[in-house]
Amino acid sequence: MTTTNASAAPTDILLIRHGETAWNAERRLQGHLDIPLNDEGERQAALLAGALAPEAIDVLVASDLRRARQTAQAVADARGLALAIEPALRERGYGGFEGLLYSEIEQRFPLEFAAWQARDVDARLPPGRNVGESFRAFFDRATGAILALAATHPGKTVALVAHGGVLECAYRLARGLPLETPRDFKVYNASINRFRFDPATGSLALHSWGEVDHLRPAVLDELP
């Protein structure tokens, strides 16, 4: 007779980016600033909830920032599913960059902007309303949170609603991409991205990226 060790079962992860905000639409950096969904984002969240209706989701977790919580709440309400909040799924903290357009960042912080664009993963960001994080520190936080949530729910399907930067970190981890390389893949609002966590190896595998058919024709790629 063969027995199955439930704690060794893999975890399926649906990693979802929040719906559109007004700042996404104008390409203004958000970071930890708590910006709500705009009308298009609310539409996307409703379409996302419909697309996920047939999915067997056991656990639903969102970043504590409002744009992620609002997106996840649409899914929770449609399914009658409890929504858990995990602050470690927050977007990267950009310090003094937050609230600015790229052109404004370059003008106000030329040295820091140049290091950021050169993908100096240990570069310090200027102070602002919120604490800035290096990309390496952010990567460790985001991937650590994803792996911890996956390990906590073996054999389950976990939906995580987070941010463009968090999705980028998961993609890099699963594909083994160096942090210093440019981002050459799209990260769409309200997209569904599928991963599997193997507890035997502690590894994350990418199964599907950038599912947005439920949002056609309006999808938006944005800066993290």
N, C-alpha and C positions, 0 to 999 in steps of 0.2 A: 504494500500500500504506500502511495506517495503522498506526502503532506506538503503543503505550500506555506512558506514562511512569508506572511503578509508584509513584514517589515522590510523584506528584500524586493518587494514588488516595485516596479518603476512608477513614477508619477508623471502624468500628462499635464502639461502647462499650456494654457491659452494666455498668452501675453498680449495685452490690448493697450493701445494708446488712447488717451482721452480724446473726446470730440473737439472740434474747432473752437477757438476763442477769438475775440476781436484782435488780440495781439498776434495770434498765429497769422491772421489774414493780412496784417500789415508788417509781418516779419519783425516783431519787436520781442526782444529777449525777456522771457518770463522768470526762469529759475524758480526761486522759492516764493516769488510774489503770487498772491492768491487770486488769480484771475478766473472769473466764471466762464462757462460756455456761452457763446453767442447763439443766435437763433439757428444758424446752420449747425452748430455743435449739438444743440438739443435735437435737431432733426437726425443727425448722425447717430446720436445715442439711442434714439427710438428704433432706427433701422438696425443698429447693432443688436439691440435686445431681440428684435424679430429674427435676425439671422442666427442667434444663439439659442432660440427656443427649442430646436430639436436636440441640442447638445446635452450630454449627460454631465452636468457640472455639479461637483460635490461641495466645493468651497469657493467663495467669492471674496477677494481681498482687493482693496484699493489704497493708493497713496492718500495721505491726509489732506492734500491740496484739493481745493474745491472743484477744479475742472475734472479731476479724476474721480472724485466722489460722486459728482453729478452723473457722469457717464456710467459708473458702476451701479448707481442707484436705479437707473432706468432698467438695467438688467435684473437687479434684485427685485424690483417691483413687478416686472413681467413674470417672474418665476416664483415669487413668494419665498425668496431665498435670503437668508441673513447676510448682511454685508459687514465684513471685518475691515478694520483700518490699520494700515501699517506705515508709519512715518518713514521707515527706511526705504520705501519705494518712491520717495520724493524725487523730483528732478534735481539735477546738479545745482548747487548753490553758486551763483555767479557774482556775488558781492556787488561791487559798484557798476558792473555791466547791466544789472537787472533794470528793466524798464526802458532800455535804450534801443534804438535801431543800430544796425551794424555801423552805419556811417557816423553816428554819434559816438559810438564806442571808440572807433578809430581816431576821431578828433579829440576826445577827452583823455583817452588813455593809450597813446600811440605805442609805447613800449610793451605794455601788457597785451594790447591787441595783436601786435606782431608776434609775440610769443605764442598766443592762443592760435593764431592762424598757422603758425609753423608746427603746431601740435607738440609743443613742449608739455609733456604730460605731467611734469612736476612743477610747472610755473604757478606762481602765486597770483591770485587775482586781487584787485584793489578792494579796499573795504567799502561797504555800502550798508544798506538797511539790514541785509542778511550776510552771514559769513560766506565767503567764497571758498570753493573746494578745488584742489587740483584735480585734473582728470583721473589720475591714478587713484586718489582717495575716493572719488566718486565711483569709479569702477569697482573698487573693493567693496564699498557700501552696497551698491545696487546688486551686484552679483551675489554677495553674501546673503542679502535678504531673499533673493529668489531661491537660492540653493537651500537655505534654512527652511523656507516655507514648503518647498518640495519635499525635503527630508521628513518634515513633520506630518505629511499626508501620503504615506506610501500606498500605492495601488489606487489612488484617487485621481480625479481630474480637477485641477485647480485653475481658476480664472483670476488673473492678476491685472488690474487696471492701473496703468502707470503713465509714463511720459516718454517722449522721444529719446531722450538721453538714456533712460533705463533700457529701452528696447535696443538701442545701439550697443550697450554694454553686454546684454544677453547674446546678441548676434556675434559680437567679437569673441566672447567666451566660447560659444558653441562651435564657431568656425576656426578658432585658434588664431585669430588675427591680432597682430601686434597693435598696441594702443597708439603707436606713433603714426600708423598709416592713415591716409585720408579716408573719410567715409564715402564710399562709392556705391552705397545702396540707399534706397528710399525708405523713409519712415513716415507712414501716412496716419493722419488723424483717424481714429475709430477703426484702425485695421486690426485684424486677427492674425496672430503669429503663433505657430505651434512648435512646442519643444517637448522633449522627454528627458526626465532626470533618471539616471540609473544609480540606485543607491549602492550597488556593488562596487562601482568605480568612482562614484561621486561626480560623474561627468554629465554635461548637458548637451543634448543633440538637437539640432534644428531639423524639423520635419516639414514645415511650410512657412513661407514668409510673405507678408504684405497682402493678405486676403482683403480685398476691398470691393468685390463685386456687389455686395449688399449696399454700397454707397453710390454706385454709378448714377449719374455721370460726374458728380462733384466730389473729388478727393483732393487733398492738399498735402503736399510735402512741406515740412517746416524745419526750421532750425531747432535744436534741442532746447 
